[in-house]
Amino acid sequence: MKYATVNPVNNQLLKEFPLDSFPDLNLSSEAFKVWRKLTVEERGTQLRKVAVLLEKNKKHYAQLITLEMGKPLREAEYELSKTLTAFDYYIANAPVLLKNEEVKSNASKSYVSFEPLGIIFSVMPWNFPFWQVFRFAVPTLISGNVTILKHAPNVPQCALAIQALFDEAGVPADIFRNYFLSNEDAAKVIADPRVHGISFTGSDATGSILAAQAGKHIKKCVLELGGNDAFIVLDDADLDLAVAGAIKSRSINSGQSCNGAKRFIVTEKVAEPFTIKLIEAAAELKVGDPLDETTNVGPLARKDLMEKVKKQIADSIAQGANAYYGSEVLNTEGNFISPVVLTNVTAGVTSFNEEVFAPVWSVITVKNVDEAIAAANNSVYGLGASIWSGDKTKAESLAVELEAGNVFINDIVKSDARLPFGGVKRSGFGRELSGYGLKEFVNIKTVYIN
């Protein structure tokens, strides 16, 4: 495993980085002793310094994101703006959310306190290289923990830039540490008794390995894993609104979003007009240089990911799906995929069963609402789902039937610092964001005074 920047536009190796030696966990342990003693408000003041630097250098970081993983530049800028919302939310709300909660009991006084655990280890993905790190790190740090980061090997310069933000902001030393670790050393970090929790975002295959390691050493872990999100279009849906949502949800980040819609389940009454509109809209997407402001879809992050997607598409076609390709790919050196709408997709077809991390729309036609819900739940994943209907009351009543951690009605599934985010089944467990995410890595302690 190499930590290296490889430009996904042309697959040129730009820079390699050596592996770090095993982390000096004593640095983090000593930092924790100091950091935990600060009030929540004082921690917020320190973290605000990081946010100020992030906002000041947003354009530079956006170019770095685009260089390393290929998302269109304007989307990289949006990612950074979204990252700042995590700082805003937790700095404003953590003092209340972490306040002792008094509980009436037989005691003269009893309450629940929320105390930090210590060192929390995070293993983060490449697809949102700043947002994913900070949506974990900000609540974890403001609750009094300290963190260690093992970032994805293909975004090392993003990882170093995040470390530099903490160093340059002048916050207490070593509350945040980035290391370029081998998988073997990562396992040793999890096993180390000085580490008290693990947060991982990535594939369910890797998540299963890390969860087993955490379980072996009885460590708390939060897993946000893959998704094969259902996008349900009912008879009474506004088709123009639904198609616009389908295009945005599937093309954002060049289709490389865990909570992007992937299976488009449409009732037969509106299947034909919806599919025609979807094919026309997908054909309008421009594939190309992510630094070009007119580009809608950039390259996939790595060559191996592109090859996997091409095989998934080919397998789906061989299994009976029909393909309607969009913009022609002119660049043959980079990791580009032409947007494609797959129709006649049924259970058993690869693009129905597997998460396809690319601008690929799989359309599944069903007879009625009951079949739509059954098709949506026919997945090993359960991250998110959306329902598109003119009857919001009916759609809301269906939300309870969906096996997903997030259900959105007449909007695409997206993360928000104010709302909990996470999944069920092989999409993982635990929650990030909101007050629920804030309390994942704290000791929820009962204090009873007689």
C-alpha positions, 0 to 999 in steps of 0.5 A: 500500500502506497500513499501517493497523489495520482492525478485521476485525469491522466493517471500521472504519479505526482508525489509519493509519501513514505509510511510513518512509523508506529504512532507515538500514542503517548503524545496523544495521551498527554494531549488528552490530559490537557484537552479534557480539562478545558470547558466545552466553550474553551474547546469550541474557541480553539476549534474556531481557529481551525475553521477560520484558517479553513475558510481563509484557504478554501480555494487552495484546499478545493484545488487539492481535493480536485487534484487528488480525487478528481471531483469537479472544482465547484463541488470541492468548494461546496464540500469545504463550505459544508465542512464549515457547518460542522464547526458552526453547529457544534461550537454553538450547540455542544455546550448545551448537548454535553451539559449534565442532565438531571434525572429525578430518582430516589436519590437526593440528586442524580444526573447523567454526565458526558465525559470524553473517553480518550484517544479515538482512531479514525479511518477515513475515505477519499470521496469527501476528504475534508468533510468526512474527516471533520464531521468525525473530528469536530464532535469528537474533539469538542467532547474532549477526546483527542484523535488520530487519523489514518486517511485514504492512501490516495489523498495524502496531501489532503491529509497533510493539509488537514494536519497543517490546519491544526498545527498552524491554528495554534490549538493545543498540540497533538489533539489531532494527529495524522499518520500514514499507516500500514494496515498492520499498524492500524490494527495495532493502533486498534489493539492498543489499550490507550485507544478507546474508540474507532470510527470508520467510513468506507466499504462494508468489506473493510468495515467488517474487518475493523469491526472484528478487530474492535470487537476483539479488543472491546472498543466502541466503534462507529461504522458508516459503510456502503449504500445501494440507496433506493429512489422511489418514484410513485404514480403521483410524483412531479416527474420533472422534480424527480428527474432533477433529483435523480440526476443530482443525487447520482452525478454528484461527486461523479457518482462516488457518494455513499448516500447517492441514489443508485436504484431508481424504483418507478411504478409502471404508470410513470416508468416510461415518461420518467425514464425518457426524461432521465435518459435525456437529462443524463445525456446532457451531463458534460464529462471532462476536466474537473477544473473546468467550471462547465464540467458536471462529471469528473473522473473516478478517483482511481483506475481500479475503481473505473475498471470495477465499474466498467465490469459491473456495467458489462455484467448488468448488460449481459444479465439483461439490462439495456444501456443508454449512454450519455456524453462521449468520453474523449479522454482515454488516459484518465478514469472517466466513465460515460454516464449511463442509464440502465433499464430493465434492471431486476433483482439478480442483476449486478447493478441491482445487487451491488453498489455502483460507485459511478454515474450509473442510473439503474431503473427498476419498474414495479407494479405498485407501492407495495412492490416498490417498498419490497424492491427497496428493502431487497438489499443488504444495505440500508443507508438511505432512501427517498420517496417522490410523491405528490402526497406527502402524508402518504409518502411519510406513512411509507417511510416507516416501512423502509429499512434505512437510516435516512428517508427523504421525501421529495428531496435527495438524501444528504448529510446535515450537521443538525441531523443524525447520519448512518445506516442499518444492515451492511451500511453499518451502525452508530451515528455521526452528526447531530447530538446523537453523533456527539455522544457516540464517543463519550462515557454516558455516566450516571452520578447518584447521590444519596 
